[in-house]
């Protein structure tokens, strides 16, 4: 591993008045000529083919090592962490030469992120850190009251895990922090899948407050960090279009958030479809805890929708909130077909002047392509669709203007009539 030059910032006095040890700059990572333009424009990623590997070979860096990114002329561009094995070989965390990557920087970023979330939602239930959009690439933190659940996706943030834990303690003082690092995406950074507590007593079930309702969801065996905060704004938006006494079908329901909030908002009935029995058991309990009742169907969504259609079922609102059908570019054709088929099956079940809420969390499916999938499905079913509103991820998942990948969630609110 490159140990870096001996250049140092001017010594600073510590509390006793003695000079602090000089800070050693991280080793340089030099770019090829002209490759700094995107970084200067605000993008934090460095790709491996942009690095001048003759001057600064990537193989000299250990995964997670810090580096000083500089142009071919030696211009300082930022401090980054490096993974020589990844296509995105470096991610910038600081563009200020006086602010190196350390616990203090992480605590500062965390404090800035917290200020936004407290402004958006005074109750401590939200996505606290959203990776690059909060200046902390590779890190996701969700807050469930006094419990923080985190996910690390990069080797650089993995190397900073202890510093991140200390920053969380400093800024939030939670009762517990749990790392739910069980995502298959970690394999892209040569990281193992590991779920483990960092500190504190971690419960088996998380509690969430949303829309005036109280929910419980499994933690270790649950999806993502246990909850989908990115859909909170869309679930609230549903109330605007849901007519009183509506019959609701909630497809890929997980623990019933869409259904239960709809029932609390005046729906007459709600049916949850999910392949997980554990999720449906939580949905039933969540409904009872909130004074409502849901019907649950454990089945593959496509098969369940087909069976309901053959049985003549009709609903005033059908909500489609599927997992990502397109995780890589090569999956686009197959994924587009899946979205068309899913919406086609759903449209058969929407009663006259009913509502279809069609969502996609696949970044690789553009909003225009989701619209096209819904329109193609409508034409196949002989239905006419009017798009009333376009929704996206909740504001606790802010979009980084330079990174299109941070805008991934789409939600279409569609009025469905006869052709």
C-alpha positions as CSV (number, residue, x, y, z in Angstrom):
1,X,0.0,0.0,0.0
2,X,1.2,3.5,-0.8
3,X,2.1,5.2,2.5
4,X,1.9,8.7,1.1
5,X,4.2,11.7,1.1
6,X,5.5,13.4,4.2
7,X,3.6,16.7,3.5
8,X,1.6,17.9,6.4
9,X,-0.7,20.6,7.4
10,X,0.6,23.3,9.8
11,X,0.6,21.9,13.4
12,X,-2.3,22.9,15.6
13,X,-2.1,23.3,19.3
14,X,-4.0,20.8,21.5
15,X,-5.8,21.5,24.7
16,X,-2.6,21.8,26.6
17,X,-1.2,24.3,24.2
18,X,1.4,21.9,22.8
19,X,1.4,21.5,19.0
20,X,-0.5,18.6,17.7
21,X,1.4,16.0,15.6
22,X,1.6,17.1,12.0
23,X,-1.0,15.5,9.8
24,X,0.3,13.2,7.1
25,X,-1.5,13.6,3.7
26,X,-2.9,10.5,2.1
27,X,-1.1,9.2,-0.9
28,X,-1.9,10.9,-4.2
29,X,-4.2,9.4,-6.8
30,X,-3.5,11.2,-10.1
31,X,-6.0,11.4,-12.9
32,X,-5.4,11.4,-16.6
33,X,-5.4,14.6,-18.5
34,X,-8.9,16.1,-18.7
35,X,-10.5,13.6,-16.4
36,X,-11.1,16.1,-13.6
37,X,-13.9,17.9,-15.3
38,X,-16.7,15.7,-14.0
39,X,-15.3,15.9,-10.5
40,X,-15.0,19.7,-10.6
41,X,-18.7,19.8,-11.7
42,X,-19.6,18.0,-8.5
43,X,-19.6,14.3,-9.2
44,X,-17.9,12.3,-6.4
45,X,-16.9,9.1,-8.3
46,X,-13.6,8.3,-9.9
47,X,-13.6,5.4,-12.4
48,X,-10.7,3.1,-12.8
49,X,-10.1,4.1,-16.4
50,X,-9.7,7.8,-15.4
51,X,-6.7,7.1,-13.2
52,X,-3.1,7.6,-14.4
53,X,-1.9,4.2,-13.3
54,X,1.6,4.8,-14.5
55,X,2.1,7.6,-12.0
56,X,-0.2,6.2,-9.2
57,X,-0.9,2.5,-9.7
58,X,-4.2,1.4,-8.2
59,X,-2.6,-1.8,-7.1
60,X,-0.6,0.1,-4.6
61,X,-3.7,0.9,-2.6
62,X,-5.3,-1.4,-0.2
63,X,-9.1,-1.6,-0.4
64,X,-10.5,1.2,1.7
65,X,-7.3,3.3,1.8
66,X,-7.6,7.0,1.7
67,X,-6.1,9.1,-1.1
68,X,-5.7,12.7,-2.3
69,X,-7.3,12.9,-5.7
70,X,-5.5,15.3,-8.0
71,X,-5.5,16.3,-11.6
72,X,-2.7,15.5,-14.0
73,X,-1.2,18.9,-13.1
74,X,-1.4,18.2,-9.4
75,X,-4.5,20.3,-8.6
76,X,-6.2,19.1,-5.4
77,X,-9.6,17.7,-6.1
78,X,-10.6,16.1,-2.9
79,X,-10.0,13.3,-0.3
80,X,-11.4,10.0,-1.3
81,X,-11.3,6.4,-0.3
82,X,-10.1,3.8,-2.8
83,X,-11.0,0.3,-3.9
84,X,-8.6,-0.9,-6.6
85,X,-10.9,-3.9,-7.4
86,X,-14.0,-1.8,-8.2
87,X,-15.0,0.0,-11.4
88,X,-15.8,3.0,-9.2
89,X,-12.3,2.9,-7.8
90,X,-12.5,6.1,-5.6
91,X,-15.3,8.1,-4.0
92,X,-14.7,11.6,-2.7
93,X,-15.8,12.5,0.8
94,X,-14.2,15.9,1.2
95,X,-13.3,18.7,-1.2
96,X,-11.7,20.9,1.5
97,X,-8.0,20.4,1.9
98,X,-8.3,21.2,5.6
99,X,-10.9,18.5,6.2
100,X,-9.4,15.0,5.9
101,X,-11.4,11.8,6.1
102,X,-11.8,11.0,9.8
103,X,-14.3,10.6,12.5
104,X,-14.8,14.4,12.8
105,X,-15.7,14.7,9.1
106,X,-18.2,11.8,9.5
107,X,-19.8,13.4,12.6
108,X,-20.1,16.7,10.7
109,X,-21.8,15.1,7.7
110,X,-24.1,13.2,10.1
111,X,-25.0,16.4,11.9
112,X,-25.9,18.1,8.7
113,X,-28.0,15.1,7.6
114,X,-29.8,15.0,11.0
115,X,-30.7,18.7,10.7
116,X,-32.6,18.1,7.5
117,X,-34.5,15.0,8.8
118,X,-35.5,16.8,12.0
119,X,-36.9,19.6,9.8
120,X,-38.8,17.2,7.7
121,X,-40.1,14.9,10.4
122,X,-39.8,15.8,14.1
123,X,-40.5,12.2,15.1
124,X,-37.3,10.1,15.0
125,X,-38.4,7.8,12.2
126,X,-36.7,8.4,8.8
127,X,-33.8,7.7,6.5
128,X,-31.0,9.5,8.3
129,X,-28.2,9.1,5.8
130,X,-28.6,8.4,2.0
131,X,-25.1,7.7,0.8
132,X,-23.6,10.2,-1.7
133,X,-26.6,12.5,-1.3
134,X,-25.5,13.2,2.2
135,X,-21.8,13.3,1.5
136,X,-21.2,9.8,2.9
137,X,-20.9,7.5,-0.1
138,X,-21.5,3.8,0.7
139,X,-23.4,4.5,3.9
140,X,-27.1,4.2,4.6
141,X,-28.6,4.8,8.1
142,X,-32.2,4.4,9.0
143,X,-33.6,5.7,12.3
144,X,-36.2,3.8,14.3
145,X,-36.5,5.8,17.5
146,X,-33.6,4.9,19.7
147,X,-32.3,2.3,17.2
148,X,-30.1,3.0,14.2
149,X,-29.9,0.4,11.4
150,X,-27.1,0.8,9.0
151,X,-25.9,-0.7,5.7
152,X,-22.4,-0.4,4.2
153,X,-22.0,-1.0,0.5
154,X,-18.3,-0.1,-0.2
155,X,-14.9,-1.2,1.0
156,X,-14.0,2.4,1.8
157,X,-16.9,2.8,4.2
158,X,-16.2,-0.6,5.6
159,X,-12.7,0.6,6.5
160,X,-14.4,3.6,8.2
161,X,-17.0,1.5,10.1
162,X,-15.5,2.1,13.5
163,X,-15.3,5.9,12.8
164,X,-18.9,5.8,11.7
165,X,-20.0,4.0,14.8
166,X,-18.2,6.6,17.0
167,X,-19.8,9.4,14.9
168,X,-23.3,7.9,15.5
169,X,-22.6,7.8,19.2
170,X,-21.4,11.4,19.3
171,X,-24.2,12.9,17.3
172,X,-27.2,10.7,18.3
173,X,-26.4,8.7,21.4
174,X,-28.8,5.9,20.4
175,X,-29.4,2.9,22.5
176,X,-28.3,0.6,19.7
177,X,-26.7,0.4,16.3
178,X,-27.2,-2.6,14.1
179,X,-25.3,-3.3,10.8
180,X,-27.6,-5.1,8.4
181,X,-24.9,-5.7,5.8
182,X,-26.6,-8.6,4.1
183,X,-27.0,-7.1,0.7
184,X,-25.8,-9.1,-2.3
185,X,-24.5,-5.8,-3.7
186,X,-21.6,-5.9,-1.3
187,X,-20.1,-8.6,-3.5
188,X,-19.3,-5.9,-6.1
189,X,-16.8,-4.5,-3.6
190,X,-15.5,-7.9,-2.5
191,X,-17.2,-7.6,0.8
192,X,-18.9,-10.5,2.7
193,X,-22.6,-10.4,3.8
194,X,-22.6,-9.9,7.6
195,X,-25.4,-8.7,9.9
196,X,-24.3,-7.9,13.4
197,X,-24.9,-5.4,16.2
198,X,-22.3,-2.6,16.6
199,X,-23.4,-1.8,20.2
200,X,-26.5,-2.0,22.4
201,X,-29.4,-4.5,22.7
202,X,-30.9,-4.9,19.2
203,X,-34.6,-6.0,19.1
204,X,-35.9,-8.7,16.7
205,X,-38.7,-6.4,15.6
206,X,-38.5,-2.7,14.8
207,X,-41.2,-0.1,15.5
208,X,-42.2,2.6,13.0
209,X,-44.5,5.6,13.3
210,X,-45.9,6.8,10.0
211,X,-49.0,8.7,9.1
212,X,-50.4,8.6,12.6
213,X,-50.2,4.8,12.6
214,X,-47.8,2.4,14.4
215,X,-46.2,-0.5,12.6
216,X,-43.9,-3.4,13.5
217,X,-41.6,-5.1,11.1
218,X,-38.9,-7.9,11.3
219,X,-35.3,-6.7,11.5
220,X,-32.9,-9.5,10.8
221,X,-35.3,-11.3,8.5
222,X,-36.9,-8.2,7.0
223,X,-36.4,-6.4,3.8
224,X,-33.7,-3.7,3.4
225,X,-33.2,-2.2,6.9
226,X,-36.7,-3.3,7.9
227,X,-38.8,-0.6,6.4
228,X,-39.3,1.4,3.2
229,X,-39.0,5.0,4.2
230,X,-38.6,6.0,0.6
231,X,-42.4,5.3,0.0
232,X,-43.6,7.4,3.0
233,X,-44.5,10.4,0.9
234,X,-46.2,8.3,-1.8
235,X,-48.3,6.5,0.8
236,X,-49.4,9.9,2.2
237,X,-50.1,11.1,-1.4
238,X,-52.5,8.1,-1.9
239,X,-55.0,9.7,0.5
240,X,-55.6,12.5,-2.0
241,X,-57.0,10.1,-4.6
242,X,-58.6,7.4,-2.5
243,X,-62.3,7.7,-2.4
244,X,-64.3,6.9,0.8
245,X,-65.3,3.3,1.0
246,X,-62.7,2.1,-1.5
247,X,-61.7,-1.5,-1.9
248,X,-57.9,-1.7,-2.0
249,X,-55.6,-4.3,-3.3
250,X,-52.0,-4.0,-2.0
251,X,-49.6,-6.0,-4.2
252,X,-46.1,-6.8,-2.8
253,X,-47.6,-5.6,0.5
254,X,-44.7,-6.5,2.9
255,X,-46.1,-5.7,6.4
256,X,-49.1,-3.8,5.1
257,X,-48.2,-0.1,5.3
258,X,-50.1,1.0,2.1
259,X,-53.2,-1.1,3.1
260,X,-53.4,0.0,6.8
261,X,-52.9,3.7,6.0
262,X,-55.6,3.4,3.3
263,X,-58.0,1.8,5.8
264,X,-57.3,4.5,8.3
265,X,-57.9,7.1,5.6
266,X,-61.4,5.8,4.8
267,X,-61.1,2.7,2.7
268,X,-63.7,0.0,3.3
269,X,-61.5,-3.1,2.8
270,X,-57.9,-4.0,1.9
271,X,-56.3,-7.1,0.6
272,X,-52.5,-7.7,1.0
273,X,-50.6,-10.0,-1.4
274,X,-47.1,-11.1,-0.6
275,X,-45.0,-14.2,-1.0
276,X,-43.7,-14.0,2.6
277,X,-45.9,-15.5,5.3
278,X,-43.9,-13.7,8.0
279,X,-44.6,-10.4,6.3
280,X,-48.3,-11.1,6.1
281,X,-48.4,-12.2,9.7
282,X,-46.9,-8.8,10.6
283,X,-49.5,-7.1,8.3
284,X,-52.3,-8.8,10.3
285,X,-50.8,-7.7,13.6
286,X,-50.2,-4.2,12.4
287,X,-53.8,-3.9,11.2
288,X,-55.1,-5.1,14.6
289,X,-52.8,-2.7,16.4
290,X,-54.3,0.1,14.4
291,X,-57.9,-0.9,14.8
292,X,-58.5,-2.2,11.3
293,X,-58.5,-5.6,9.5
294,X,-56.8,-6.8,6.3
295,X,-57.3,-9.8,4.2
296,X,-54.0,-11.6,3.3
297,X,-53.1,-13.8,0.3
298,X,-49.8,-15.5,0.3
299,X,-48.9,-16.1,-3.3
300,X,-46.7,-15.0,-6.2
301,X,-48.0,-11.6,-7.3
302,X,-48.5,-12.6,-10.9
303,X,-50.3,-15.8,-10.1
304,X,-52.5,-14.1,-7.4
305,X,-53.5,-11.3,-9.8
306,X,-54.4,-13.8,-12.5
307,X,-56.5,-15.8,-10.1
308,X,-58.3,-12.8,-8.8
309,X,-59.1,-11.8,-12.4
310,X,-60.4,-15.2,-13.2
311,X,-62.6,-15.0,-10.1
312,X,-64.1,-11.7,-11.2
313,X,-62.7,-9.7,-8.4
314,X,-62.7,-5.9,-8.7
315,X,-61.1,-3.1,-6.6
316,X,-61.3,0.6,-6.5
317,X,-57.6,1.0,-6.0
318,X,-54.7,-1.3,-6.9
319,X,-51.2,-0.6,-5.6
320,X,-48.2,-2.1,-7.2
321,X,-45.0,-1.7,-5.2
322,X,-42.7,-4.5,-6.6
323,X,-39.0,-5.1,-5.9
324,X,-36.6,-4.0,-8.5
325,X,-37.1,-6.1,-11.6
326,X,-34.1,-4.4,-13.3
327,X,-30.9,-4.5,-11.2
328,X,-28.5,-4.3,-14.1
329,X,-28.6,-2.9,-17.6
330,X,-28.6,-6.3,-19.2
331,X,-31.9,-7.0,-17.3
332,X,-33.8,-4.1,-19.0
333,X,-35.7,-6.0,-21.7
334,X,-36.8,-8.8,-19.4
335,X,-37.6,-6.2,-16.7
336,X,-39.7,-4.0,-19.0
337,X,-41.7,-7.1,-20.0
338,X,-42.3,-7.9,-16.3
339,X,-43.6,-4.3,-15.6
340,X,-45.9,-4.5,-18.6
341,X,-47.3,-7.9,-17.5
342,X,-47.7,-6.8,-13.9
343,X,-49.6,-3.6,-14.8
344,X,-51.7,-5.5,-17.4
345,X,-52.8,-8.0,-14.7
346,X,-53.6,-5.2,-12.3
347,X,-55.6,-3.2,-14.8
348,X,-58.0,-6.1,-15.3
349,X,-58.9,-5.7,-11.6
350,X,-59.4,-1.9,-11.4
351,X,-63.1,-1.0,-11.4
352,X,-64.5,1.8,-13.5
353,X,-63.0,5.2,-12.6
354,X,-60.6,3.4,-10.2
355,X,-57.0,4.1,-9.2
356,X,-53.8,2.3,-10.2
357,X,-50.7,3.2,-8.3
358,X,-47.8,1.8,-10.2
359,X,-44.3,2.0,-8.7
360,X,-40.8,1.1,-9.7
361,X,-37.6,1.2,-7.7
362,X,-35.5,0.1,-10.6
363,X,-33.1,3.0,-11.5
364,X,-32.5,1.4,-14.9
365,X,-36.2,1.8,-15.7
366,X,-36.7,5.4,-16.7
367,X,-39.9,7.2,-15.7
368,X,-40.9,7.4,-19.4
369,X,-40.5,3.6,-19.7
370,X,-42.7,3.0,-16.7
371,X,-45.3,5.3,-18.4
372,X,-44.9,3.3,-21.6
373,X,-45.4,0.0,-19.7
374,X,-48.6,1.3,-18.1
375,X,-49.9,2.6,-21.5
376,X,-49.1,-0.6,-23.3
377,X,-50.9,-2.6,-20.6
378,X,-53.9,-0.3,-20.8
379,X,-54.2,-0.7,-24.5
380,X,-54.0,-4.5,-24.2
381,X,-56.8,-4.4,-21.6
382,X,-59.0,-1.9,-23.5
383,X,-58.6,0.6,-20.7
384,X,-57.9,4.4,-20.8
385,X,-55.4,5.7,-18.3
386,X,-55.0,9.3,-17.1
387,X,-51.8,10.0,-15.1
388,X,-52.9,12.3,-12.3
389,X,-49.5,12.7,-10.5
390,X,-45.9,11.5,-10.7
391,X,-44.4,10.6,-7.3
392,X,-40.8,9.9,-6.3
393,X,-38.8,9.0,-3.2
394,X,-39.5,10.8,0.1
395,X,-37.4,13.9,0.8
396,X,-35.3,12.0,3.4
397,X,-33.9,10.3,0.3
398,X,-32.5,13.5,-1.3
399,X,-31.3,13.5,-4.9
400,X,-27.7,14.4,-5.7
401,X,-27.9,16.7,-8.8
402,X,-24.8,15.2,-10.3
403,X,-25.7,11.5,-9.7
404,X,-28.9,10.4,-11.6
405,X,-28.6,7.0,-9.8
406,X,-29.8,8.7,-6.6
407,X,-33.2,9.4,-8.2
408,X,-34.5,5.8,-8.5
409,X,-38.1,5.6,-7.3
410,X,-41.1,6.3,-9.5
411,X,-44.8,6.2,-8.6
412,X,-47.6,6.8,-11.1
413,X,-51.1,7.7,-9.8
414,X,-53.4,6.8,-12.6
415,X,-57.2,7.1,-13.1
416,X,-58.5,4.1,-15.0
417,X,-61.6,4.3,-17.1
418,X,-63.1,2.3,-20.0
419,X,-61.8,2.9,-23.4
